[in-house]
């Protein structure tokens, strides 16, 4: 996959938002189910081992669908999605973090998340 313009990345993110919300929900369900099936874990209203395996499989499918857009998954908890781009001739990653309402951040490749800046 190539580079995204800011407009393209925002359009892809808008399409991905339902998927990202599903990932967050399933992440919580999988964590609860994993605790329930671990030694000494208590029961879960969500089920047991079959439900945990199903949640893991669905999470894998959703994460793959994000990556197939050309976006890069950089974090799972919290969810962090980067879109390779170019701003003013410099390679950057347009950066969406779980809880952001829109794509409004970027960082240089060499600085990582700590170098996040707001898009103009």
Secondary structure, 3 states (H helix, E strand, C coil): CCCCCHHHHHHHHHHHHHHHHHHHHHHHHHHHHHHHHCCCCCCECCECHHHHHHHHHHHHHHHHHHHCCCCEEEEECCEEEEEEEEECCEEEEEEEECCCCCCCEEEECCCHHHHCEECC
